[in-house]
Amino acid sequence: MTAEVSETPQKIRPARPSLFRRISASDLWWSFTHSKTAMVSTLLLALLILTAALAPLIAPQNPYDGAQLDMWKAELPPLWQADGEWPFLLGTDTQGRDMLSAILYGTRISIVIGIASVALSLVIGMSAGLVSGYFGGFIDNLLMRIGDVTLSIPTILVAILVSTVVRQMLPPDLREVGASAVLVLAIALSAWVQYARIVRAQTIVEAGKDYVQAARLIHVPARRIMGKHILPNTLTPILVAATLNFGMAILTEATLSFLGIGMPPSQPSLGTLIRIGNQFLFSGSWWIVLFPVIQLCLLVVAVNMLGDWLRDALNPKLR
């Protein structure tokens, strides 16, 4: 007599698709691969960031090292001009500094300041928006009135005010060293309100939904509700705003440096290079200002084109 052994069939869980497969199957990736604007702007932005990051390897000289500068090579025209010399492809400035090297290093500074200022303004704005929208009442009124006052003043004036005040608070020997940190703080404090308003609006909507009310009933801490449940639902519009504000942050830094309250000549950003070259625009040394302006325009246009595509791709009304 044979005993029958019954085997319980095991449930086989389907393998989770890899990250690459999920990305390649997403609507966002389809929109990206079918948009020439997105592909061109991404390629241009990646090229600018890559060359800036590899500046110490591909630049002919270090523009911050005074020992590499030769005053006898000052104001040399670009290589294709009659008096151009190798390896100064884009010519030199009044200190004998290679313009290509200065632009690559200056782009790196501008990009770092832009990323850092956007990140700081995101932290400030998202925190203020979450607290304001979740708790409401006096805190909401206070934070929004502060935001209204900030928005009533032009962004560049807020940045100038913050930069000037903070710079005067620093010891004289730290003002040049801490110039980039001052710029990051100034730009962030002038740009946080937009993020705060976006997150506040989304928080008010999410806070009224059943799952948030249920979490409140079982006494889930407010910090956990805001961070785990509400915050992820605000990331899509925040991502679009951050991309567009990245270009604005670079422009603000360039404006402050052009006005002389940004990066010093010893650590030139694109704005500093434009300010220095502007003095020689009508003296025949046009390349000192023209090439930094072209680089700044390419950088800002690439970021704004990418931001415009991202805004349209993530807009459910346009799908």
C-alpha positions as CSV (number, residue, x, y, z in Angstrom):
1,M,0.0,0.0,0.0
2,T,1.5,3.2,-1.1
3,A,1.2,6.3,1.0
4,E,0.2,9.4,-1.0
5,V,2.3,12.4,-0.2
6,S,0.6,15.7,-0.9
7,E,2.9,18.5,-1.7
8,T,1.8,22.1,-1.1
9,P,2.6,24.1,-4.1
10,Q,4.9,27.0,-3.3
11,K,4.0,30.4,-4.6
12,I,6.6,31.7,-7.0
13,R,7.0,35.5,-6.7
14,P,7.7,37.2,-9.9
15,A,11.1,38.7,-10.1
16,R,11.2,42.4,-9.5
17,P,12.2,44.3,-12.7
18,S,15.7,45.9,-12.5
19,L,16.0,49.6,-12.0
20,F,17.2,50.0,-15.6
21,R,14.1,48.1,-16.9
22,R,11.8,50.1,-14.8
23,I,13.3,53.4,-16.1
24,S,13.3,52.3,-19.7
25,A,9.6,51.3,-19.4
26,S,8.5,54.6,-17.8
27,D,6.6,57.3,-19.5
28,L,9.3,59.8,-18.5
29,W,11.9,57.9,-20.4
30,W,9.7,57.6,-23.5
31,S,9.1,61.3,-23.4
32,F,12.8,61.9,-23.0
33,T,13.8,59.7,-26.0
34,H,11.2,61.3,-28.2
35,S,12.1,64.9,-27.4
36,K,15.0,66.4,-29.3
37,T,15.0,69.4,-26.9
38,A,15.5,67.1,-23.8
39,M,18.2,65.1,-25.5
40,V,20.2,68.0,-26.8
41,S,19.9,70.0,-23.6
42,T,20.9,67.0,-21.5
43,L,23.9,66.3,-23.8
44,L,25.0,69.9,-23.7
45,L,24.6,70.1,-19.9
46,A,26.5,66.8,-19.4
47,L,29.3,68.1,-21.6
48,L,29.6,71.4,-19.7
49,I,29.6,69.6,-16.3
50,L,32.0,67.0,-17.4
51,T,34.5,69.4,-18.8
52,A,34.2,71.6,-15.7
53,A,34.7,68.6,-13.4
54,L,37.8,67.5,-15.4
55,A,39.3,71.0,-15.6
56,P,42.5,70.0,-13.7
57,L,43.1,67.3,-16.3
58,I,42.2,69.1,-19.5
59,A,43.0,72.8,-18.8
60,P,46.3,74.0,-20.1
61,Q,47.1,75.7,-16.8
62,N,45.8,76.3,-13.3
63,P,44.4,79.9,-13.4
64,Y,44.6,80.0,-9.6
65,D,48.4,79.3,-9.5
66,G,50.2,82.6,-9.9
67,A,53.4,80.8,-10.6
68,Q,52.0,79.6,-13.9
69,L,51.0,83.0,-15.1
70,D,53.2,85.0,-17.4
71,M,52.5,88.7,-17.8
72,W,54.5,88.7,-21.1
73,K,51.6,86.5,-22.4
74,A,48.9,89.0,-21.4
75,E,46.1,89.8,-23.8
76,L,47.1,87.3,-26.4
77,P,44.3,86.9,-29.0
78,P,42.7,83.5,-29.7
79,L,44.8,80.9,-31.5
80,W,43.3,81.5,-35.0
81,Q,44.1,85.2,-34.8
82,A,47.4,86.6,-36.2
83,D,49.2,86.9,-32.9
84,G,47.7,83.9,-31.2
85,E,50.0,81.4,-29.6
86,W,49.7,77.7,-28.6
87,P,48.4,76.5,-26.1
88,F,46.2,79.5,-25.5
89,L,43.3,78.4,-27.7
90,L,40.9,81.2,-26.6
91,G,43.6,83.7,-25.8
92,T,44.7,85.2,-22.5
93,D,43.5,87.9,-20.1
94,T,45.4,90.9,-18.7
95,Q,47.3,88.7,-16.2
96,G,48.4,86.2,-18.8
97,R,45.8,83.7,-17.7
98,D,44.6,81.2,-20.3
99,M,41.0,82.0,-21.0
100,L,40.0,78.4,-21.7
101,S,41.4,77.3,-18.3
102,A,39.8,80.2,-16.6
103,I,36.4,79.4,-18.2
104,L,36.6,75.7,-17.2
105,Y,37.5,76.5,-13.6
106,G,35.0,79.3,-13.5
107,T,32.2,77.1,-14.8
108,R,33.0,74.6,-12.1
109,I,32.6,77.2,-9.4
110,S,29.4,78.5,-10.9
111,I,27.9,75.0,-11.1
112,V,28.9,74.1,-7.5
113,I,27.4,77.3,-6.1
114,G,24.3,76.8,-8.2
115,I,23.8,73.2,-6.9
116,A,24.6,74.1,-3.3
117,S,22.3,77.1,-3.2
118,V,19.4,75.1,-4.8
119,A,20.0,72.3,-2.2
120,L,20.0,74.7,0.7
121,S,16.9,76.6,-0.5
122,L,15.2,73.2,-1.0
123,V,15.8,72.3,2.6
124,I,14.6,75.7,3.9
125,G,11.6,75.9,1.6
126,M,10.4,72.3,2.0
127,S,10.8,72.4,5.8
128,A,8.9,75.7,6.0
129,G,6.2,74.4,3.6
130,L,5.7,71.1,5.5
131,V,5.4,72.8,8.9
132,S,3.2,75.6,7.5
133,G,0.8,73.3,5.7
134,Y,0.6,70.6,8.3
135,F,0.1,72.7,11.5
136,G,-1.6,75.8,10.0
137,G,-2.7,78.5,12.4
138,F,-0.1,81.0,13.7
139,I,2.9,79.2,12.3
140,D,1.3,79.1,8.8
141,N,0.5,82.8,9.0
142,L,4.0,83.7,10.2
143,L,5.9,81.7,7.7
144,M,3.8,82.9,4.8
145,R,4.0,86.5,5.8
146,I,7.8,86.2,5.9
147,G,7.6,84.6,2.4
148,D,5.4,87.5,1.2
149,V,7.9,90.1,2.4
150,T,10.8,88.1,0.7
151,L,8.8,88.0,-2.6
152,S,8.0,91.7,-2.5
153,I,11.7,92.5,-2.9
154,P,13.4,91.5,-6.1
155,T,15.5,88.4,-5.8
156,I,18.8,90.0,-6.8
157,L,18.2,92.7,-4.1
158,V,17.6,90.1,-1.4
159,A,20.8,88.3,-2.5
160,I,22.8,91.6,-2.4
161,L,21.4,92.5,1.0
162,V,22.2,89.1,2.5
163,S,25.6,88.9,0.9
164,T,26.6,92.3,2.1
165,V,25.4,91.8,5.6
166,V,27.0,88.4,6.0
167,R,30.2,89.5,4.4
168,Q,30.5,92.4,6.9
169,M,30.0,90.0,9.8
170,L,33.0,87.9,8.8
171,P,36.5,88.7,9.8
172,P,38.5,90.4,7.0
173,D,40.8,87.4,6.5
174,L,37.8,85.1,6.0
175,R,35.8,87.2,3.5
176,E,37.7,86.0,0.5
177,V,37.9,82.4,1.7
178,G,34.2,82.2,2.6
179,A,33.0,84.0,-0.5
180,S,31.4,80.9,-2.0
181,A,29.6,80.0,1.2
182,V,28.2,83.6,1.5
183,L,26.9,83.4,-2.1
184,V,25.2,80.0,-1.4
185,L,23.5,81.5,1.6
186,A,22.5,84.7,-0.1
187,I,21.0,82.9,-3.2
188,A,19.2,80.3,-1.0
189,L,17.6,82.9,1.2
190,S,16.3,84.7,-1.8
191,A,14.8,81.6,-3.5
192,W,13.2,79.4,-0.7
193,V,9.7,80.9,-0.9
194,Q,8.7,79.2,-4.2
195,Y,9.5,75.7,-2.7
196,A,7.7,76.6,0.5
197,R,4.5,77.6,-1.3
198,I,4.5,74.5,-3.5
199,V,5.1,72.1,-0.6
200,R,2.5,74.0,1.6
201,A,-0.2,73.6,-1.1
202,Q,0.5,69.9,-1.5
203,T,0.7,69.4,2.3
204,I,-2.7,71.0,2.8
205,V,-4.2,68.6,0.2
206,E,-2.5,65.5,1.6
207,A,-3.2,66.4,5.2
208,G,-7.0,66.2,4.6
209,K,-6.9,62.7,3.1
210,D,-8.0,59.6,5.0
211,Y,-4.6,57.9,5.4
212,V,-3.2,61.0,7.1
213,Q,-6.2,61.3,9.4
214,A,-5.9,57.6,10.3
215,A,-2.2,58.1,11.1
216,R,-3.1,61.0,13.4
217,L,-5.7,58.9,15.2
218,I,-3.2,56.2,16.1
219,H,-0.8,58.9,17.3
220,V,1.9,58.6,14.6
221,P,4.4,61.4,15.2
222,A,3.9,64.4,13.1
223,R,7.5,64.3,11.9
224,R,7.0,60.7,10.6
225,I,3.7,61.7,8.9
226,M,5.3,64.7,7.2
227,G,8.5,62.9,6.2
228,K,7.2,59.5,5.1
229,H,3.7,60.1,3.9
230,I,3.3,63.7,2.8
231,L,6.8,64.7,1.5
232,P,7.0,62.1,-1.3
233,N,3.8,63.4,-2.8
234,T,5.4,66.9,-3.2
235,L,8.5,65.8,-5.1
236,T,7.3,66.0,-8.7
237,P,6.6,69.8,-8.7
238,I,9.6,70.4,-6.5
239,L,11.9,68.6,-9.0
240,V,10.6,70.8,-11.9
241,A,11.0,74.0,-9.8
242,A,14.5,73.0,-8.6
243,T,15.7,72.4,-12.2
244,L,14.5,75.8,-13.4
245,N,15.9,77.5,-10.3
246,F,19.3,75.9,-10.9
247,G,19.7,78.1,-14.0
248,M,18.4,81.1,-12.1
249,A,20.9,80.5,-9.2
250,I,23.8,80.4,-11.7
251,L,22.6,83.7,-13.2
252,T,22.2,85.3,-9.7
253,E,25.7,84.2,-8.8
254,A,27.0,85.7,-12.1
255,T,25.2,88.9,-11.4
256,L,26.5,89.3,-7.9
257,S,30.1,88.5,-9.1
258,F,29.7,91.0,-12.0
259,L,28.7,93.6,-9.4
260,G,31.8,92.9,-7.4
261,I,30.2,91.3,-4.4
262,G,30.5,87.7,-5.5
263,M,33.6,85.6,-6.1
264,P,37.0,87.4,-5.9
265,P,39.4,87.6,-8.9
266,S,41.6,85.0,-7.2
267,Q,38.8,82.4,-7.5
268,P,36.9,83.7,-10.6
269,S,33.5,82.3,-11.5
270,L,31.9,83.1,-14.9
271,G,30.5,86.3,-13.4
272,T,33.9,87.4,-12.2
273,L,35.4,86.7,-15.6
274,I,32.7,88.7,-17.3
275,R,33.2,91.6,-14.9
276,I,37.0,91.6,-15.6
277,G,36.6,91.3,-19.3
278,N,33.9,94.0,-19.5
279,Q,36.6,96.6,-18.8
280,F,38.4,95.6,-22.1
281,L,35.4,95.2,-24.3
282,F,36.1,98.3,-26.4
283,S,39.9,98.2,-26.2
284,G,40.2,95.4,-28.7
285,S,40.5,92.5,-26.3
286,W,37.0,91.3,-27.0
287,W,37.8,87.6,-26.3
288,I,38.2,88.3,-22.5
289,V,34.5,88.9,-22.1
290,L,32.9,87.2,-25.1
291,F,33.9,83.6,-24.3
292,P,32.8,83.6,-20.7
293,V,29.4,85.2,-21.8
294,I,29.0,82.4,-24.4
295,Q,29.8,79.7,-21.7
296,L,27.3,81.3,-19.3
297,C,24.6,81.5,-21.9
298,L,25.1,77.8,-23.0
299,L,24.9,76.7,-19.4
300,V,21.8,78.6,-18.5
301,V,20.0,77.8,-21.8
302,A,20.7,74.1,-21.4
303,V,19.3,74.0,-17.8
304,N,16.2,76.0,-18.8
305,M,15.5,73.8,-21.8
306,L,15.8,70.7,-19.7
307,G,13.5,72.3,-17.0
308,D,10.9,73.2,-19.6
309,W,10.8,69.7,-21.0
310,L,10.6,68.2,-17.5
311,R,7.7,70.5,-16.6
312,D,5.8,69.4,-19.7
313,A,6.7,65.7,-19.3
314,L,5.5,65.6,-15.7
315,N,2.3,67.6,-16.3
316,P,-0.6,65.1,-16.4
317,K,-2.7,67.5,-18.4
318,L,-0.3,67.3,-21.3
319,R,-0.1,63.5,-21.5
